[in-house]
């Protein structure tokens, strides 16, 4: 038996926070408890029937089992048409649309195409873990942009030290945000374009949650802003909009040269997306959009149910405008990991400690709206019976 150690970059990616939550869930299950898991952001809703049928037809075609080295041209055309209709952004499907094995794929590899070891990448803090992991895997240096509640969870671009900005080879942003559920408007994106232009920094914006928005709010694309295409790209996914997280298909769109760098990395990593999955995404983009609206309404109902239930417990949380998450300040004088573990042990309700998304996430937890309404109601009832939340001190109520 050989002996070996994991590489330092992999060791640096290990999260004791997520490990602790996993172990706590296993402990509850081992003692006969039932966990209501609001930790993992995996959609529980099903794709539309016409999408499933399109994949089934493609699975029966023996010609679809070779290497899919070249994506379906009509899929790229469909995404370009979707962007035009949704955001008013014109994309050339030939070289301004790149098909990915999910947006996580592109976000994991973009730094490899743009940054050398030791060069800086500006990442949101808190942020979805791949925003940090991609640069680490590329041996780049993380330059955190703190996202603070006092600033609407937007990075303060003026607070970024000029010497850091001059070394940065990429900036990653994400609105509507995972885990924060924060949103950004035109003024912010215009500021990003100016900042990126001044410091010559490529921008990667993740707009995956654009269609899970509530109360009439319509998130915008970064590429709607003049000059954005000159400095950046945008990632979009069928995962959340069409409940297709498991098929792993997404897109990167925008700046041709940045997309070419990402495409070159991917040419050494994979052979493309299985064609039946491409046909499913094509059917989703081109077909009836009724279920997209029902999905949005479902998450809005869940948001309202959870927010109202927690308010009854005197745990007051701002009502998010978008995404499938609630970002909640810890209502007791304890850190986010201790709170999440104790909540899980007392109630069987699993949430994610905010510190797992970055240092600035301390003091918060992320609640994923990924269970049916009856289970969300049960989760609220369990929390109402917990000694921890029954004893919320008035001064600590969020």
DRENKE-162562 format. One record per residue: z, x, y of N, C-alpha, C in turn. Coordinates in steps of 0.05 Angstrom, whole numbers, always signed. Example, Ala and Ser with C-alpha at 12.3 -4.5 7.8 and 13.67 -1.06 7.14 Angstrom:
# residues 2
> +156  +264  -114  +156  +246  -90  +156  +264  -66
> +142  +257  -45  +143  +273  -21  +157  +258  +1
//
This chain:
# residues 398
> +0  +17  -24  +0  +0  +0  +0  +18  +25
> -19  +14  +43  -20  +29  +67  +0  +19  +87
> +7  +36  +106  +25  +27  +128  +9  +29  +154
> +13  +11  +171  -1  +11  +197  +15  -4  +218
> +7  -1  +242  +19  -17  +264  -4  -31  +279
> +3  -54  +290  -16  -68  +307  -21  -51  +332
> -44  -55  +344  -51  -40  +368  -32  -49  +391
> -30  -32  +411  -12  -38  +433  -21  -62  +448
> -48  -66  +450  -58  -90  +465  -50  -116  +450
> -51  -115  +424  -43  -139  +409  -12  -143  +411
> +3  -121  +410  +32  -124  +414  +38  -137  +441
> +23  -129  +461  +29  -139  +488  +22  -169  +490
> +6  -179  +472  -2  -207  +473  +18  -225  +458
> +35  -214  +442  +54  -230  +426  +73  -244  +446
> +76  -270  +442  +93  -285  +460  +118  -295  +445
> +140  -284  +451  +165  -292  +438  +172  -321  +445
> +162  -330  +468  +168  -358  +476  +155  -378  +456
> +129  -374  +451  +114  -392  +433  +125  -389  +404
> +132  -365  +397  +144  -361  +371  +170  -376  +368
> +187  -375  +389  +212  -389  +388  +208  -419  +385
> +189  -430  +399  +184  -459  +397  +174  -466  +369
> +156  -449  +358  +146  -454  +331  +169  -454  +311
> +186  -434  +313  +208  -432  +294  +227  -455  +297
> +232  -464  +322  +249  -487  +326  +237  -513  +314
> +211  -516  +316  +198  -539  +303  +201  -538  +273
> +197  -514  +262  +200  -511  +233  +229  -518  +224
> +248  -510  +240  +276  -515  +233  +282  -545  +233
> +271  -560  +253  +275  -589  +255  +263  -602  +230
> +238  -593  +223  +225  -605  +200  +239  -599  +174
> +250  -574  +172  +264  -566  +148  +289  -582  +143
> +301  -592  +164  +325  -609  +162  +319  -639  +161
> +293  -645  +155  +285  -673  +151  +279  -688  +176
> +279  -674  +199  +272  -687  +224  +243  -692  +228
> +235  -707  +247  +207  -713  +253  +202  -703  +282
> +182  -686  +285  +176  -675  +311  +154  -692  +325
> +159  -699  +350  +138  -710  +366  +128  -687  +383
> +104  -677  +376  +95  -652  +388  +79  -657  +413
> +91  -650  +436  +78  -652  +462  +74  -624  +473
> +70  -605  +455  +67  -577  +463  +38  -568  +463
> +24  -574  +442  -4  -564  +439  -23  -583  +452
> -40  -573  +470  -59  -590  +485  -84  -596  +470
> -82  -607  +446  -105  -614  +429  -109  -645  +431
> -133  -654  +440  -137  -683  +442  -134  -697  +415
> -121  -720  +416  -117  -736  +392  -137  -759  +391
> -152  -764  +412  -172  -785  +413  -197  -777  +398
> -214  -796  +389  -237  -790  +373  -263  -790  +389
> -283  -775  +380  -309  -775  +394  -322  -802  +391
> -342  -808  +408  -357  -832  +407  -374  -833  +381
> -379  -856  +369  -394  -858  +344  -421  -845  +345
> -435  -848  +368  -463  -837  +369  -462  -806  +368
> -440  -794  +377  -438  -765  +376  -434  -756  +347
> -417  -770  +333  -412  -764  +304  -438  -768  +288
> -452  -789  +294  -477  -795  +279  -497  -773  +284
> -499  -763  +309  -518  -742  +315  -512  -717  +298
> -486  -710  +296  -479  -687  +280  -484  -691  +250
> -479  -716  +241  -484  -722  +213  -514  -719  +206
> -531  -729  +224  -560  -726  +219  -568  -696  +218
> -557  -681  +237  -564  -653  +238  -554  -638  +213
> -531  -646  +203  -520  -633  +179  -538  -637  +155
> -552  -659  +154  -570  -665  +131  -597  -650  +133
> -602  -637  +156  -627  -623  +159  -624  -594  +149
> -637  -587  +127  -633  -559  +116  -643  -538  +135
> -659  -545  +156  -668  -525  +175  -647  -516  +195
> -623  -529  +194  -603  -523  +213  -582  -503  +203
> -587  -490  +181  -567  -473  +169  -573  -443  +172
> -593  -436  +188  -598  -408  +194  -581  -399  +218
> -583  -374  +225  -569  -364  +249  -580  -378  +274
> -563  -391  +289  -572  -404  +314  -573  -385  +337
> -590  -364  +335  -591  -343  +355  -598  -353  +382
> -616  -373  +383  -624  -384  +409  -614  -413  +410
> -599  -420  +432  -589  -447  +433  -612  -467  +438
> -606  -492  +431  -626  -513  +436  -634  -514  +465
> -659  -511  +473  -667  -513  +501  -659  -540  +513
> -661  -561  +497  -654  -588  +507  -625  -591  +513
> -608  -575  +499  -579  -576  +505  -574  -563  +533
> -586  -541  +538  -583  -528  +565  -594  -547  +587
> -616  -560  +581  -628  -578  +600  -609  -602  +605
> -596  -612  +583  -578  -634  +586  -554  -627  +603
> -543  -603  +599  -520  -595  +615  -528  -591  +644
> -552  -581  +649  -561  -578  +677  -564  -606  +690
> -575  -625  +675  -578  -652  +685  -551  -664  +690
> -531  -659  +672  -504  -670  +676  -492  -659  +701
> -495  -633  +706  -484  -620  +730  -497  -632  +755
> -523  -636  +754  -536  -648  +777  -526  -676  +783
> -523  -692  +762  -513  -719  +766  -484  -721  +774
> -467  -704  +763  -438  -705  +768  -430  -691  +794
> -441  -667  +799  -433  -651  +821  -454  -647  +843
> -479  -655  +837  -500  -650  +856  -507  -620  +857
> -502  -606  +835  -507  -577  +834  -532  -573  +816
> -553  -560  +828  -577  -555  +812  -574  -529  +797
> -580  -529  +771  -579  -505  +755  -606  -502  +740
> -615  -477  +739  -639  -471  +723  -630  -467  +694
> -637  -485  +676  -627  -483  +648  -636  -457  +635
> -656  -444  +645  -666  -420  +631  -646  -396  +634
> -635  -392  +657  -618  -369  +661  -592  -374  +677
> -587  -400  +683  -562  -407  +697  -544  -424  +680
> -551  -426  +654  -534  -441  +635  -532  -424  +609
> -507  -419  +601  -502  -403  +577  -485  -420  +558
> -494  -423  +533  -479  -439  +513  -459  -420  +500
> -434  -430  +497  -412  -415  +486  -399  -429  +462
> -384  -413  +447  -368  -425  +425  -341  -434  +437
> -343  -452  +456  -319  -462  +470  -315  -444  +495
> -302  -455  +515  -297  -439  +539  -278  -416  +534
> -260  -419  +514  -242  -398  +507  -258  -373  +499
> -280  -377  +486  -298  -355  +478  -307  -340  +503
> -318  -354  +522  -328  -341  +546  -306  -328  +562
> -283  -341  +565  -261  -330  +581  -250  -306  +567
> -250  -305  +540  -240  -282  +526  -258  -257  +529
> -284  -262  +534  -303  -240  +534  -313  -232  +562
> -309  -248  +582  -321  -243  +608  -311  -216  +619
> -286  -209  +615  -276  -184  +626  -289  -160  +613
> -296  -162  +588  -310  -140  +574  -337  -134  +587
> -349  -155  +599  -375  -151  +611  -374  -141  +640
> -350  -143  +652  -349  -137  +681  -329  -115  +689
> -309  -109  +672  -288  -90  +680  -286  -68  +660
> -280  -44  +671  -274  -21  +654  -244  -19  +649
> -235  -5  +629  -207  -1  +624  -192  +9  +649
> -170  -4  +655  -154  +4  +678  -161  -10  +704
> -184  -23  +705  -192  -37  +730  -178  -64  +730
> -175  -75  +754  -158  -98  +758  -173  -125  +755
> -159  -144  +744  -169  -172  +743  -148  -190  +755
> -156  -206  +775  -138  -225  +788  -136  -250  +770
> -111  -256  +761  -107  -278  +743  -86  -297  +755
> -88  -323  +749  -68  -342  +759  -42  -340  +743
> -20  -343  +757  +7  -342  +745  +24  -364  +757
> +29  -385  +741  +23  -389  +712  -7  -395  +708
> -16  -390  +683  -43  -396  +676  -46  -399  +646
> -67  -412  +638  -73  -415  +609  -74  -387  +597
> -62  -383  +573  -59  -356  +563  -84  -339  +561
> -107  -350  +556  -131  -334  +553  -139  -320  +578
> -130  -331  +602  -136  -317  +627  -123  -290  +628
> -100  -288  +615  -86  -262  +613  -95  -246  +590
> -100  -259  +567  -106  -245  +542  -133  -231  +544
> -153  -244  +556  -180  -232  +557  -179  -205  +571
> -167  -203  +595  -166  -176  +607  -150  -156  +591
> -128  -165  +578  -112  -147  +562  -129  -135  +539
> -144  -152  +526  -161  -143  +504  -183  -124  +514
> -190  -126  +540  -209  -107  +551  -196  -83  +564
> -170  -80  +560  -155  -57  +571  -156  -57  +602
> -160  -81  +614  -159  -83  +643  -130  -86  +652
> -126  -83  +678  -99  -86  +689  -97  -114  +701
> -75  -128  +693  -70  -155  +704  -59  -153  +732
> -71  -167  +751  -61  -170  +778  -55  -200  +782
> -29  -207  +780  -21  -235  +781  -24  -246  +809
> -34  -271  +809  -34  -287  +834  -14  -309  +830
> +10  -307  +842  +31  -327  +838  +22  -355  +848
> +25  -375  +832  +19  -403  +839  +45  -417  +843
> +53  -422  +868  +79  -433  +874  +77  -462  +884
> +97  -477  +876  +97  -506  +884  +96  -508  +914
> +108  -490  +929  +109  -491  +958  +81  -488  +970
> +62  -478  +955  +35  -474  +965  +15  -492  +949
> +26  -514  +938  +8  -532  +923  -3  -520  +898
> +10  -499  +887  +1  -485  +864  -26  -472  +868
> -32  -464  +892  -57  -450  +898  -49  -421  +904
> -66  -401  +897  -59  -374  +903  -62  -369  +933
> -44  -353  +944  -45  -345  +972  -63  -321  +974
> -88  -325  +980  -107  -303  +980  -100  -281  +1000
> -88  -289  +1022  -81  -270  +1043  -58  -252  +1034
> -43  -261  +1014  -20  -245  +1004  -28  -224  +983
> -54  -225  +975  -63  -205  +955  -67  -178  +970
> -53  -158  +962  -55  -132  +976  -84  -122  +977
> -94  -113  +999  -122  -103  +1001  -128  -82  +980
> -109  -64  +974  -115  -43  +955  -119  -55  +927
> -106  -78  +921  -110  -91  +895  -137  -105  +895
> -143  -119  +917  -168  -133  +919  -192  -114  +917
> -189  -90  +928  -212  -71  +927  -216  -61  +898
> -195  -61  +882  -198  -52  +854  -206  -74  +835
> -205  -99  +844  -210  -122  +826  -239  -124  +818
> -244  -128  +793  -271  -132  +782  -276  -161  +774
> -256  -178  +776  -259  -206  +769  -235  -222  +779
> -240  -246  +788  -219  -265  +795  -223  -290  +778
> -201  -299  +765  -202  -323  +748  -186  -345  +762
> -198  -368  +765  -184  -392  +777  -190  -416  +759
> -173  -437  +763  -175  -460  +745  -164  -485  +758
> -182  -503  +766  -174  -529  +778  -193  -551  +770
> -183  -574  +761  -155  -580  +754  -143  -560  +734
> -117  -555  +738  -105  -532  +725  -90  -539  +699
> -93  -521  +680  -76  -520  +656  -60  -494  +659
> -34  -496  +661  -16  -518  +654  -6  -535  +677
> -14  -529  +702  +0  -540  +725  -9  -568  +733
> -32  -577  +724  -44  -602  +732  -49  -603  +762
> -49  -580  +775  -55  -578  +803  -85  -581  +808
> -92  -589  +832  -120  -592  +839  -126  -576  +865
> -152  -571  +869  -160  -556  +893  -183  -570  +906
> -186  -566  +932  -207  -579  +947  -226  -559  +959
> -244  -569  +975  -266  -553  +987  -256  -530  +1003
> -235  -535  +1019  -225  -513  +1037  -216  -489  +1020
> -202  -494  +998  -193  -472  +981  -217  -457  +970
> -236  -472  +958  -259  -458  +946  -275  -443  +966
> -278  -453  +991  -291  -438  +1012  -277  -412  +1017
> -250  -413  +1017  -234  -389  +1021  -239  -369  +999
> -241  -379  +974  -247  -361  +951  -274  -348  +955
> -294  -363  +963  -320  -351  +967  -319  -329  +988
> -306  -335  +1010  -303  -314  +1031  -289  -289  +1021
> -267  -294  +1007  -251  -271  +996  -267  -255  +977
> -281  -269  +958  -296  -255  +938  -320  -239  +951
> -332  -251  +971  -354  -238  +985  -344  -213  +1000
> -321  -215  +1013  -310  -193  +1029  -303  -169  +1011
> -292  -175  +987  -283  -154  +969  -302  -148  +946
> -324  -163  +945  -344  -158  +924  -332  -163  +896
> -320  -187  +893  -306  -194  +868  -320  -217  +854
> -330  -215  +830  -340  -238  +815  -318  -258  +810
> -325  -284  +810  -305  -305  +806  -313  -321  +781
> -293  -327  +765  -297  -345  +742  -279  -369  +746
> -290  -393  +749  -274  -417  +753  -277  -434  +728
> -254  -443  +718  -253  -461  +694  -249  -489  +704
> -269  -506  +699  -268  -534  +709  -268  -553  +685
> -256  -544  +663  -256  -559  +638  -245  -587  +641
> -225  -591  +658  -211  -617  +660  -222  -635  +682
> -247  -630  +691  -257  -645  +714  -259  -675  +709
> -263  -683  +684  -267  -712  +679  -241  -726  +671
> -219  -712  +668  -193  -725  +663  -178  -726  +690
> -187  -744  +707  -175  -747  +734  -169  -776  +739
> -149  -781  +755  -136  -808  +757  -136  -819  +785
> -132  -845  +786  -128  -860  +812  -152  -856  +830
> -176  -854  +819  -200  -851  +836  -206  -823  +845
> -189  -804  +838  -194  -776  +846  -217  -764  +830
> -235  -749  +844  -258  -737  +831  -258  -707  +837
> -249  -691  +818  -250  -662  +822  -278  -652  +828
> -280  -631  +844  -306  -619  +851  -311  -594  +835
> -336  -586  +835  -344  -561  +823  -342  -538  +844
> -333  -515  +836  -333  -491  +853  -361  -486  +863
> -382  -492  +847  -409  -486  +854  -421  -504  +875
> -406  -525  +882  -414  -542  +904  -412  -528  +931
> -396  -508  +933  -390  -494  +958  -413  -475  +964
> -424  -475  +988  -445  -455  +995  -435  -426  +990
> -451  -411  +977  -444  -383  +972  -431  -378  +945
> -421  -400  +932  -407  -397  +907  -425  -385  +885
> -450  -393  +884  -468  -384  +863  -473  -354  +867
> -470  -344  +891  -475  -315  +896  -452  -298  +886
> -428  -310  +883  -405  -294  +875  -394  -301  +848
> -402  -324  +836  -387  -332  +812  -401  -350  +792
> -386  -356  +771  -395  -374  +750  -373  -394  +746
> -380  -415  +730  -361  -436  +724  -362  -442  +694
> -339  -447  +682  -337  -454  +654  -332  -485  +652
> -348  -497  +634  -344  -526  +629  -346  -530  +599
> -331  -550  +589  -329  -555  +560  -333  -584  +553
> -344  -589  +530  -345  -617  +520  -318  -625  +506
> -300  -605  +503  -276  -610  +488  -259  -634  +498
> -252  -633  +523  -234  -653  +534  -249  -679  +543
> -272  -675  +555  -288  -698  +565  -296  -717  +542
> -304  -705  +520  -315  -721  +498  -298  -719  +472
> -274  -710  +474  -256  -708  +451  -269  -692  +428
> -280  -669  +435  -294  -652  +416  -282  -624  +414
> -256  -622  +417  -243  -596  +418  -249  -579  +393
> -250  -592  +370  -252  -578  +345  -280  -566  +340
> -301  -576  +353  -328  -566  +347  -333  -539  +362
> -317  -532  +381  -319  -507  +396  -346  -503  +408
> -350  -518  +430  -375  -515  +445  -369  -518  +475
> -378  -499  +490  -375  -500  +519  -398  -486  +533
> -395  -483  +559  -417  -472  +575  -405  -454  +597
> -421  -434  +605  -417  -420  +630  -442  -423  +646
> -438  -429  +672  -461  -435  +689  -458  -420  +716
> -480  -416  +729  -478  -404  +756  -494  -378  +759
> -481  -358  +770  -493  -332  +776  -508  -319  +753
> -533  -314  +756  -550  -304  +734  -540  -277  +724
> -533  -259  +742  -526  -232  +733  -499  -232  +718
> -480  -248  +728  -455  -249  +713  -459  -261  +686
> -475  -283  +684  -480  -295  +659  -495  -276  +640
> -512  -259  +651  -527  -240  +634  -507  -219  +622
> -487  -211  +638  -467  -192  +628  -451  -205  +605
> -443  -230  +609  -428  -244  +588  -446  -248  +563
> -471  -255  +567  -489  -259  +545  -493  -234  +529
> -494  -211  +543  -497  -186  +529  -473  -179  +511
> -449  -185  +521  -425  -181  +505  -427  -199  +480
> -434  -224  +484  -434  -243  +462  -456  -236  +441
> -477  -222  +450  -498  -214  +431  -488  -195  +410
> -466  -181  +417  -454  -162  +398  -430  -175  +382
> -424  -200  +388  -399  -212  +377  -406  -235  +358
> -426  -252  +365  -431  -275  +348  -461  -281  +347
> -468  -301  +331  -496  -309  +328  -502  -336  +339
> -484  -347  +356  -489  -373  +368  -473  -395  +355
> -477  -419  +366  -462  -443  +357  -478  -457  +336
> -465  -465  +314  -477  -480  +292  -493  -503  +303
> -518  -506  +295  -536  -525  +308  -527  -554  +307
> -516  -564  +284  -506  -591  +285  -486  -597  +306
> -470  -576  +313  -451  -580  +335  -465  -582  +362
> -487  -566  +365  -503  -568  +389  -515  -596  +392
> -524  -607  +370  -535  -635  +371  -514  -655  +378
> -489  -651  +369  -467  -668  +377  -462  -667  +407
> -461  -642  +418  -457  -639  +447  -480  -651  +462
> -504  -648  +452  -528  -660  +465  -526  -690  +466
> -517  -702  +444  -514  -732  +444  -492  -740  +463
> -471  -724  +465  -449  -731  +483  -459  -731  +512
> -474  -710  +520  -482  -707  +547  -504  -727  +555
> -521  -734  +537  -544  -751  +543  -538  -781  +537
> -519  -786  +520  -514  -813  +510  -498  -830  +529
> -490  -854  +520  -473  -871  +536  -446  -857  +543
> -437  -862  +567  -413  -849  +578  -389  -868  +578
> -391  -891  +565  -369  -910  +566  -342  -898  +556
> -344  -882  +535  -319  -872  +523  -306  -851  +541
> -322  -838  +558  -310  -819  +577  -291  -833  +595
> -299  -857  +605  -282  -872  +623  -257  -883  +608
> -261  -891  +583  -238  -900  +567  -218  -878  +561
> -229  -854  +556  -211  -831  +552  -195  -826  +577
> -208  -826  +600  -194  -822  +626  -172  -843  +629
> -179  -868  +624  -159  -889  +628  -136  -885  +608
> -142  -877  +584  -121  -873  +564  -101  -852  +574
> -111  -829  +584  -92  -809  +594  -77  -818  +619
> -90  -834  +635  -76  -844  +659  -53  -863  +650
> -58  -880  +630  -37  -897  +620  -14  -880  +609
> -21  -859  +594  +0  -842  +583  +16  -828  +605
> +1  -818  +625  +15  -805  +647  +35  -824  +660
> +26  -849  +666  +43  -868  +679  +68  -875  +662
> +63  -877  +636  +85  -884  +617  +106  -862  +617
> +97  -837  +615  +116  -815  +613  +130  -811  +640
> +116  -811  +662  +128  -808  +688  +149  -829  +693
> +142  -854  +687  +161  -876  +691  +186  -873  +673
> +181  -866  +648  +203  -862  +629  +222  -840  +638
> +211  -818  +647  +228  -796  +656  +243  -803  +682
> +230  -819  +698  +244  -827  +723  +268  -844  +716
> +267  -860  +695  +290  -876  +687  +313  -858  +678
> +306  -833  +669  +327  -814  +662  +336  -797  +686
> +326  -804  +710  +331  -789  +734  +318  -762  +734
> +297  -759  +717  +282  -734  +717  +256  -740  +733
> +256  -734  +758  +234  -742  +776  +213  -720  +777
> +188  -728  +772  +166  -709  +770  +143  -719  +786
> +130  -701  +802  +106  -710  +817  +84  -720  +798
> +70  -741  +806  +50  -753  +790  +24  -737  +792
> +15  -724  +770  -9  -708  +771  -34  -724  +776
> -54  -712  +790  -79  -726  +795  -99  -722  +772
> -94  -703  +755  -114  -696  +734  -101  -681  +711
> -117  -678  +690  -112  -663  +665  -96  -681  +646
> -90  -669  +622  -75  -683  +601  -47  -672  +600
> -37  -660  +622  -11  -647  +622  +7  -657  +645
> +33  -655  +641  +52  -659  +662  +68  -632  +665
> +69  -622  +689  +83  -597  +695  +110  -605  +708
> +131  -601  +693  +157  -613  +702  +178  -591  +707
> +191  -593  +730  +212  -575  +736  +236  -580  +717
> +247  -559  +705  +270  -562  +688  +293  -574  +704
> +304  -597  +694  +324  -612  +710  +353  -603  +707
> +357  -581  +693  +384  -571  +688  +385  -541  +695
> +409  -531  +700  +412  -502  +707  +410  -484  +683
> +386  -483  +672  +381  -465  +649  +351  -456  +650
> +345  -435  +636  +317  -426  +637  +299  -444  +620
> +273  -441  +624  +254  -460  +611  +255  -458  +581
> +258  -434  +570  +259  -431  +541  +283  -444  +529
> +306  -439  +540  +331  -451  +530  +329  -482  +532
> +319  -492  +553  +316  -521  +556  +298  -532  +535
> +274  -520  +531  +255  -531  +512  +266  -530  +483
> +279  -508  +477  +291  -505  +449  +313  -526  +445
> +330  -529  +465  +352  -548  +462  +341  -577  +461
> +321  -583  +477  +308  -609  +476  +297  -615  +449
> +284  -595  +437  +272  -598  +411  +294  -602  +389
> +315  -587  +391  +336  -589  +371  +351  -615  +373
> +355  -626  +397  +369  -651  +401  +352  -676  +396
> +327  -674  +403  +310  -698  +403  +286  -697  +384
> +278  -673  +376  +254  -670  +361  +229  -672  +377
> +231  -671  +404  +209  -672  +422  +202  -643  +431
> +177  -635  +425  +169  -608  +431  +153  -606  +456
> +161  -589  +475  +146  -583  +499  +145  -552  +501
> +129  -542  +520  +125  -513  +522  +140  -503  +546
> +156  -482  +543  +170  -469  +565  +149  -458  +585
> +153  -463  +610  +134  -454  +630  +130  -424  +631
> +151  -409  +624  +149  -380  +626  +128  -369  +606
> +121  -385  +586  +101  -377  +567  +73  -374  +580
> +70  -385  +604  +44  -384  +618  +44  -363  +640
> +66  -348  +642  +67  -327  +662  +94  -327  +676
> +102  -305  +689  +128  -303  +701  +135  -325  +721
> +115  -335  +736  +120  -356  +756  +123  -383  +744
> +119  -385  +717  +124  -410  +704  +153  -415  +697
> +170  -395  +701  +198  -399  +695  +209  -422  +712
> +226  -439  +700  +237  -461  +714  +222  -487  +710
> +201  -486  +693  +184  -510  +688  +179  -513  +658
> +171  -536  +649  +160  -540  +622  +134  -556  +625
> +116  -552  +605  +91  -567  +604  +93  -588  +582
> +87  -613  +590  +87  -636  +571  +58  -644  +567
> +49  -643  +542  +21  -651  +536  +20  -681  +528
> +2  -695  +540  -1  -724  +535  -19  -729  +511
> -12  -718  +488  -31  -717  +466  -21  -734  +442
> -5  -754  +448  +4  -773  +427  -1  -801  +437
> -4  -819  +418  -8  -848  +425  +16  -858  +441
> +11  -880  +455  +31  -891  +473  +58  -898  +459
> +56  -908  +434  +81  -915  +420  +98  -890  +415
> +85  -868  +408  +100  -843  +403  +111  -832  +429
> +96  -835  +451  +106  -826  +477  +131  -842  +485
> +130  -868  +480  +153  -885  +485  +177  -877  +468
> +171  -870  +442  +193  -861  +425  +205  -835  +435
> +187  -817  +445  +197  -792  +456  +216  -796  +479
> +209  -815  +497  +226  -821  +519  +253  -833  +510
> +251  -850  +490  +276  -862  +479  +294  -840  +467
> +282  -822  +452  +298  -800  +441  +311  -784  +462
> +296  -778  +483  +308  -762  +505  +330  -777  +519
> +327  -803  +521  +347  -820  +534  +374  -819  +519
> +372  -814  +493  +396  -814  +476  +409  -786  +475
> +395  -766  +485  +405  -738  +482  +428  -733  +502
> +447  -719  +492  +470  -713  +509  +462  -696  +533
> +442  -679  +529  +433  -661  +550  +422  -677  +574
> +404  -696  +569  +391  -710  +592  +409  -733  +602
> +427  -743  +586  +445  -764  +595  +464  -752  +616
> +468  -726  +615  +488  -713  +632  +475  -699  +656
> +451  -707  +664  +437  -694  +686  +455  -695  +711
> +463  -673  +723  +478  -673  +748  +460  -681  +771
> +471  -697  +789  +455  -708  +811  +441  -685  +827
> +455  -664  +830  +444  -642  +846  +421  -627  +833
> +418  -631  +807  +397  -616  +793  +374  -634  +785
> +375  -659  +792  +352  -677  +785  +327  -669  +801
> +306  -665  +786  +282  -655  +799  +270  -675  +818
//
